[in-house]
Every structure is written in C-alpha cells, then in structure tokens.
Amino acid sequence: MFRPLWLAFRAAVLATAVFWVATIIVDKLHWQAPLDLTKQLIFFIIFFLGILMIEKK
C-alpha cells in the first residue's frame, strides 16, 4: 500500500542530495551559466537523467 509513496520519497531525497552536491561542486569550480541560471540548469539535468532512468513496463 505504501510502496509507491516510499519509492517517491526515496527518489526525492536522492535527487535533493545529488542536486546539492552538484551545486557545491559547481560553486567550488566558480562556474556560472549564462543569465545566472546555474541552479536551474543543474535541476534540469538531474530531472532529465531521472526521467531517462524510469523503467517502462
């Protein structure tokens, strides 16, 4: 009954952790995306990779 909720929660926690680690790494490298869209670009990349990892049944 709670399996889909548990899977969604784990995915959200994992994606948040990956987002903040990537953000810290990008900040340490002093890299900036045009128009100050660095965090949005990181989010989009993580979201896109997450979509690609979904198994279709």
Secondary structure, DSSP 8 states (H G I E B T S, - for coil): --HHHHHHHHHHHHHHHHHHHHHHHHHHTT---GGG-HHHHHHHHHHHHHHHT----
